[in-house]
Amino acid sequence: MESFEPFIQNFLRKNLPNVEIKLYSLAGDASNRRYYRIIHSDSSSVLMRWDPFDPTKYPFLSVQKHFDRNGIRVPQIIAMEPESGLILLEDLGDLTLERKFWENQKSEGTQAFYRLAMDELIRIHFKSTFDKGHDCTAFHIQFDTAKFLWEMNYAKENLLKGILDFKFKTDVEQELDDVFKDICIKLDQEPKFISHRDYHSRNLMIKLDEMCVIDFQDARLGPIQYDLVSLLKDSYIQMPEEMSDELIKYYLEQAKPFLGKNFSKDAFDNIYSVQSIQRCFKACGSFASFYQQREDRRYLKYLSGTLKKVLRSLSGFPEYSLFTDILIDSGALDKDYESL
């Protein structure tokens, strides 16, 4: 059990009175947020600690309320102290979708849970987007060309130039920038719906056979393919292609009432592949940056597998062959990242 500053102890005593309290650190995500499990009586809660915030403008609260209002299963808020950066939340337990996937030897064992994840995604993409009667921070930020491009350049700087120390010739780097820009413009031209932004197996918790969504504070408008790629080409698991295909089919069946009469599966698949290049390369940039900027080695082991996903997606676009050549020439695909 850990000990905490008096202001945290006072916050817990005020909101959990007359009970003995024990506090334990939880493994957090890649951000600066910290989480603790609070054991009290025969129950438990989770304390989230971050910077002080204005509750009227705080994205976490705004998105939590909007998602909750639209039937998306998110952790309930028990209490908060904005000036201290403290929020006491419902405890969703420790069973992530990632853990459920690896616990099962066959994909059939997790298929039903991934369908639950798709059901939540349908509500995020469509029900929460069409709920215009309530404001939410997600309506005011979006994936546009500039944001997509920033993510790709972040990967170029931290992985290609950083870890791999790849020396670009000026004209080659300009050509690669043109490839990046073409990818990002295509994605920006797609219809935009509320996107979770980080919808993968570590941000989906299973509690009493319910799929619960966490880490949603960066939700914004974007193409539906962004979240689908995040989930189905997740860096933390290796999903069989037939399972991914079945889940896309399931998603599109549920989404049919919202996609319009002019929906084209071929066009959807094309953008899904383009988004796979962008989103998976973005993930590589994040993993590389954790090592480059704070020597966090935990995510290095996911780089090789994720880069292979980028390469497979690039194979369908001969016009992006320069990007493929750079991944090969830089040694990105052969690097033993865990030995760094």
Backbone torsions as a table, in degrees:
resi	resn	phi	psi	omega
1	MET	NA	143.2	-179.3
2	GLU	-100.3	156.4	172.6
3	SER	-104.1	152.3	-174.4
4	PHE	-132.1	165.8	177.9
5	GLU	-59.9	153.7	-177.6
6	PRO	-55.5	-34.7	-176.5
7	PHE	-67.7	-31.4	176.5
8	ILE	-73.1	-42.8	178.2
9	GLN	-60.3	-41.6	178.9
10	ASN	-64.5	-40.7	178.2
11	PHE	-60.5	-43.2	-178.5
12	LEU	-71.0	-40.1	179.1
13	ARG	-64.5	-36.7	-179.7
14	LYS	-67.4	-38.2	-173.9
15	ASN	-98.0	-13.2	175.4
16	LEU	-132.0	67.4	-172.8
17	PRO	-74.9	153.6	170.7
18	ASN	61.2	28.4	175.6
19	VAL	-135.1	150.2	174.7
20	GLU	-75.5	134.9	-174.6
21	ILE	-119.6	135.9	171.7
22	LYS	-124.7	142.1	-175.5
23	LEU	-126.3	134.6	179.9
24	TYR	-135.0	139.2	177.1
25	SER	-68.0	142.4	173.2
26	LEU	-110.9	150.0	175.0
27	ALA	-64.9	123.2	-177.0
28	GLY	-92.4	-175.8	176.3
29	ASP	-88.8	-161.9	-175.8
30	ALA	-84.6	3.9	-178.0
31	SER	-93.3	-173.5	178.3
32	ASN	-88.9	-0.4	176.0
33	ARG	-66.7	147.5	175.3
34	ARG	-125.2	145.8	-175.0
35	TYR	-127.7	145.3	179.2
36	TYR	-138.3	140.6	172.6
37	ARG	-89.5	128.6	179.8
38	ILE	-106.2	112.9	178.1
39	ILE	-93.7	124.9	179.9
40	HIS	-146.1	127.7	-176.3
41	SER	52.1	-125.4	-179.4
42	ASP	-105.1	25.7	-177.6
43	SER	-137.6	-177.0	178.6
44	SER	-154.0	158.1	176.1
45	SER	-138.8	173.6	177.1
46	VAL	-122.0	129.9	176.4
47	LEU	-98.7	124.2	173.9
48	MET	-103.1	128.9	-178.3
49	ARG	-121.4	125.6	178.6
50	TRP	-147.1	-157.0	-180.0
51	ASP	-77.2	156.8	172.5
52	PRO	-55.1	148.3	-174.9
53	PHE	-144.0	160.5	173.2
54	ASP	-94.2	113.2	-174.7
55	PRO	-61.8	-19.8	179.2
56	THR	-81.2	-13.5	-176.4
57	LYS	-127.8	3.9	-173.1
58	TYR	-76.7	116.4	-176.4
59	PRO	-56.1	-38.6	-179.9
60	PHE	-57.6	-47.4	-179.3
61	LEU	-68.9	-42.0	-178.4
62	SER	-60.5	-48.0	-178.5
63	VAL	-71.5	-38.1	178.7
64	GLN	-58.9	-45.5	180.0
65	LYS	-65.9	-41.9	-178.1
66	HIS	-66.4	-44.2	178.5
67	PHE	-65.8	-45.0	-179.4
68	ASP	-59.5	-41.9	179.5
69	ARG	-62.2	-27.7	-176.7
70	ASN	-103.7	21.1	171.4
71	GLY	79.9	13.0	178.2
72	ILE	-86.9	130.7	-174.2
73	ARG	-78.2	102.8	178.8
74	VAL	-121.5	159.8	177.9
75	PRO	-64.3	137.9	179.6
76	GLN	-79.7	146.3	180.0
77	ILE	-91.7	125.8	-178.5
78	ILE	-93.3	-44.0	-179.3
79	ALA	-163.4	163.3	177.2
80	MET	-152.6	158.2	174.0
81	GLU	-137.4	87.6	-172.5
82	PRO	-55.2	-41.0	-176.4
83	GLU	-65.5	-17.8	178.4
84	SER	-105.4	-4.4	-179.2
85	GLY	72.6	29.5	-175.5
86	LEU	-112.1	135.4	173.0
87	ILE	-136.2	128.3	176.6
88	LEU	-97.6	123.8	-171.6
89	LEU	-120.9	159.1	168.9
90	GLU	-56.3	138.7	177.0
91	ASP	-87.0	117.9	-179.5
92	LEU	-92.3	0.6	179.3
93	GLY	88.3	-160.4	-173.6
94	ASP	-121.8	1.3	-175.1
95	LEU	-88.1	101.4	176.6
96	THR	-87.8	162.7	175.0
97	LEU	-64.4	-33.2	176.2
98	GLU	-59.5	-48.6	-179.5
99	ARG	-62.9	-40.8	178.6
100	LYS	-61.2	-40.3	179.7
101	PHE	-61.8	-48.5	-175.2
102	TRP	-75.1	-21.2	177.7
103	GLU	-72.1	-23.7	-177.6
104	ASN	-97.3	132.1	-179.6
105	GLN	-76.1	-23.6	-179.5
106	LYS	-122.1	146.1	-177.2
107	SER	-63.1	-25.4	180.0
108	GLU	-59.1	-27.6	-178.4
109	GLY	-69.6	-21.5	179.8
110	THR	-112.4	-4.4	-177.0
111	GLN	-55.5	-45.0	-178.0
112	ALA	-63.7	-35.5	-179.7
113	PHE	-72.1	-37.2	176.4
114	TYR	-67.6	-30.8	174.9
115	ARG	-66.4	-37.5	174.7
116	LEU	-61.9	-39.2	177.6
117	ALA	-63.8	-37.6	176.6
118	MET	-66.3	-37.6	177.9
119	ASP	-61.4	-42.0	177.4
120	GLU	-65.1	-37.9	-179.1
121	LEU	-66.4	-37.4	175.4
122	ILE	-59.2	-43.1	179.4
123	ARG	-66.8	-38.9	178.3
124	ILE	-64.7	-50.9	-174.8
125	HIS	-66.1	-39.9	-170.1
126	PHE	-111.9	-54.4	-177.8
127	LYS	-62.3	-45.5	-177.9
128	SER	-71.5	-30.2	178.1
129	THR	-70.6	-39.0	-176.9
130	PHE	-80.4	-8.4	177.4
131	ASP	-82.2	80.2	-178.1
132	LYS	-85.5	-3.7	-177.1
133	GLY	-77.5	-10.6	179.7
134	HIS	-128.7	139.5	179.4
135	ASP	-79.8	153.0	177.8
136	CYS	-155.6	144.6	-179.9
137	THR	-59.0	-27.3	-178.9
138	ALA	-62.4	-24.0	179.5
139	PHE	-77.5	-13.1	-171.6
140	HIS	-106.9	-2.0	174.8
141	ILE	-132.4	154.8	-175.2
142	GLN	-152.9	160.7	166.3
143	PHE	-79.7	112.5	173.9
144	ASP	-125.1	-176.0	-178.1
145	THR	-55.5	-43.8	-177.5
146	ALA	-62.8	-42.8	-178.8
147	LYS	-69.3	-46.4	176.9
148	PHE	-58.2	-42.3	-178.0
149	LEU	-66.8	-39.7	177.3
150	TRP	-58.4	-43.6	-179.2
151	GLU	-62.8	-41.9	-179.1
152	MET	-70.0	-40.3	178.3
153	ASN	-68.0	-31.9	176.1
154	TYR	-61.2	-39.1	177.3
155	ALA	-70.5	-38.5	177.6
156	LYS	-60.6	-45.5	-176.6
157	GLU	-68.9	-43.9	-173.5
158	ASN	-85.1	-31.9	-179.7
159	LEU	-96.8	-62.7	-174.4
160	LEU	-65.9	-52.7	-179.8
161	LYS	-81.0	-29.4	-175.4
162	GLY	-83.6	-84.5	-176.2
163	ILE	-60.7	-43.3	-175.2
164	LEU	-86.2	-12.8	178.9
165	ASP	51.4	41.7	-179.2
166	PHE	-77.5	128.7	-177.9
167	LYS	-95.1	110.1	-179.8
168	PHE	-82.0	136.6	163.2
169	LYS	-76.4	145.9	-173.6
170	THR	-55.7	-44.7	-177.7
171	ASP	-69.8	-34.3	178.9
172	VAL	-68.5	-42.2	178.7
173	GLU	-64.1	-36.9	177.8
174	GLN	-65.3	-39.1	177.3
175	GLU	-65.3	-40.2	177.7
176	LEU	-65.0	-40.9	177.3
177	ASP	-59.3	-36.8	178.0
178	ASP	-66.8	-38.2	175.7
179	VAL	-62.8	-47.9	178.4
180	PHE	-56.6	-45.7	-177.2
181	LYS	-63.3	-39.8	179.1
182	ASP	-63.4	-43.8	177.4
183	ILE	-58.8	-47.3	-173.7
184	CYS	-70.9	-35.6	177.2
185	ILE	-65.0	-42.3	177.9
186	LYS	-58.4	-44.0	-178.7
187	LEU	-68.7	-38.0	-179.6
188	ASP	-64.8	-27.8	-177.5
189	GLN	-77.4	-8.5	-179.3
190	GLU	-76.3	153.0	173.4
191	PRO	-56.5	145.2	-174.8
192	LYS	-112.4	133.6	176.1
193	PHE	-129.9	165.0	177.8
194	ILE	-62.1	127.2	179.9
195	SER	-115.5	136.5	177.8
196	HIS	-62.6	-40.8	178.2
197	ARG	91.8	-23.7	-179.3
198	ASP	-142.8	52.5	-170.3
199	TYR	-88.5	80.0	179.2
200	HIS	-128.9	-179.6	-168.2
201	SER	-67.5	-17.2	177.8
202	ARG	-87.5	-12.1	179.0
203	ASN	-106.3	17.4	176.4
204	LEU	-126.5	119.8	-176.0
205	MET	-110.5	143.6	178.7
206	ILE	-107.7	118.5	178.4
207	LYS	-130.4	115.6	-179.8
208	LEU	51.5	46.1	178.4
209	ASP	64.5	17.5	171.8
210	GLU	-103.5	143.3	175.1
211	MET	-92.7	121.5	-175.4
212	CYS	-114.3	139.1	-173.6
213	VAL	-104.8	130.0	177.6
214	ILE	-126.5	176.2	174.8
215	ASP	56.3	46.7	-172.8
216	PHE	-101.9	4.2	-169.6
217	GLN	-67.0	-17.2	179.6
218	ASP	-96.6	15.1	-179.8
219	ALA	-54.4	142.8	-177.6
220	ARG	-158.6	172.4	177.6
221	LEU	-77.9	139.1	179.7
222	GLY	-174.0	177.3	178.7
223	PRO	-69.3	147.9	-178.8
224	ILE	-62.4	-25.1	-177.3
225	GLN	-66.9	-23.6	-177.4
226	TYR	-60.0	-50.6	179.9
227	ASP	-69.1	-35.6	179.7
228	LEU	-63.6	-43.3	176.3
229	VAL	-64.2	-41.9	179.3
230	SER	-55.4	-39.7	-176.7
231	LEU	-83.4	-45.2	-170.8
232	LEU	-88.2	-19.4	173.5
233	LYS	-117.8	37.2	179.4
234	ASP	-54.6	130.4	179.6
235	SER	-66.3	-23.2	-172.1
236	TYR	-86.9	-9.4	178.6
237	ILE	-136.3	168.8	174.3
238	GLN	-121.2	90.9	-176.3
239	MET	-79.4	130.2	175.7
240	PRO	-59.5	143.1	-175.9
241	GLU	-60.4	-38.2	-179.4
242	GLU	-65.2	-33.4	177.1
243	MET	-68.8	-43.4	177.6
244	SER	-60.9	-43.9	179.8
245	ASP	-61.6	-41.9	-179.6
246	GLU	-65.3	-38.6	-178.5
247	LEU	-71.1	-35.4	174.3
248	ILE	-64.1	-43.0	177.6
249	LYS	-58.9	-43.4	179.1
250	TYR	-63.4	-45.4	179.9
251	TYR	-58.8	-47.9	-176.8
252	LEU	-66.0	-32.0	175.4
253	GLU	-64.9	-42.7	179.3
254	GLN	-71.5	-30.8	-176.4
255	ALA	-85.7	-8.2	-173.5
256	LYS	-50.8	-42.2	180.0
257	PRO	-64.0	-17.7	-173.9
258	PHE	-104.9	-10.5	-170.4
259	LEU	-90.4	-12.9	176.0
260	GLY	88.6	162.0	-176.0
261	LYS	-70.0	-24.6	-176.6
262	ASN	-90.5	10.7	-179.6
263	PHE	-61.6	134.0	179.1
264	SER	-121.3	121.9	179.0
265	LYS	-65.0	-36.5	178.6
266	ASP	-62.9	-44.1	178.8
267	ALA	-65.4	-40.7	177.0
268	PHE	-58.7	-47.8	-178.0
269	ASP	-62.5	-38.6	179.7
270	ASN	-62.6	-46.8	179.2
271	ILE	-68.5	-34.5	176.4
272	TYR	-58.9	-41.1	179.2
273	SER	-69.1	-41.9	177.3
274	VAL	-62.9	-42.8	179.7
275	GLN	-65.1	-32.3	178.1
276	SER	-63.1	-39.6	176.8
277	ILE	-61.1	-51.1	-174.8
278	GLN	-66.2	-50.0	-173.4
279	ARG	-68.3	-41.7	-179.3
280	CYS	-70.1	-37.6	176.4
281	PHE	-66.7	-37.0	175.7
282	LYS	-59.1	-43.3	178.9
283	ALA	-60.7	-39.6	177.5
284	CYS	-61.0	-39.1	178.0
285	GLY	-63.5	-39.7	177.9
286	SER	-63.9	-48.3	-179.1
287	PHE	-60.9	-41.7	179.8
288	ALA	-66.0	-38.8	-177.5
289	SER	-67.2	-34.5	179.3
290	PHE	-60.4	-37.9	178.0
291	TYR	-76.1	-44.8	-176.4
292	GLN	-64.1	-40.3	-170.3
293	GLN	-96.3	-25.8	179.7
294	ARG	-141.5	15.8	175.8
295	GLU	56.0	35.1	176.0
296	ASP	-86.7	110.8	-174.2
297	ARG	-90.1	-5.4	-170.9
298	ARG	-61.8	-26.1	-173.0
299	TYR	-102.3	-2.1	-179.4
300	LEU	-60.1	-34.6	-176.8
301	LYS	-67.2	-12.6	180.0
302	TYR	-94.1	-5.4	-175.0
303	LEU	-67.6	-48.2	-175.8
304	SER	-60.3	-47.6	-179.3
305	GLY	-63.3	-38.6	-179.2
306	THR	-71.4	-38.0	177.4
307	LEU	-63.6	-34.8	176.5
308	LYS	-64.7	-33.9	176.7
309	LYS	-67.4	-38.3	175.4
310	VAL	-60.8	-47.6	-177.3
311	LEU	-62.1	-42.5	179.2
312	ARG	-61.8	-40.9	179.4
313	SER	-67.9	-38.4	179.4
314	LEU	-64.3	-25.9	-176.4
315	SER	-61.4	-20.9	179.3
316	GLY	-88.1	3.1	-175.9
317	PHE	-132.1	85.5	179.3
318	PRO	-59.1	-24.8	178.8
319	GLU	-69.1	-13.2	177.9
320	TYR	-106.4	22.8	-174.6
321	SER	-60.5	-28.8	178.0
322	LEU	-59.5	-41.7	179.2
323	PHE	-61.5	-44.6	177.2
324	THR	-58.7	-47.1	-179.3
325	ASP	-59.9	-39.5	-179.0
326	ILE	-67.9	-40.1	176.8
327	LEU	-60.7	-37.9	179.3
328	ILE	-73.6	-49.2	-175.5
329	ASP	-66.3	-29.9	-179.5
330	SER	-76.9	-11.8	-176.5
331	GLY	80.2	11.9	-176.5
332	ALA	-58.5	-34.0	-174.8
333	LEU	-84.3	-18.0	-176.2
334	ASP	-106.9	-9.9	-175.6
335	LYS	-63.3	135.2	172.9
336	ASP	-89.1	88.0	-172.7
337	TYR	-67.1	-31.1	-177.2
338	GLU	-71.2	-13.7	179.5
339	SER	-89.0	-2.6	-178.7
340	LEU	-61.3	NA	NA
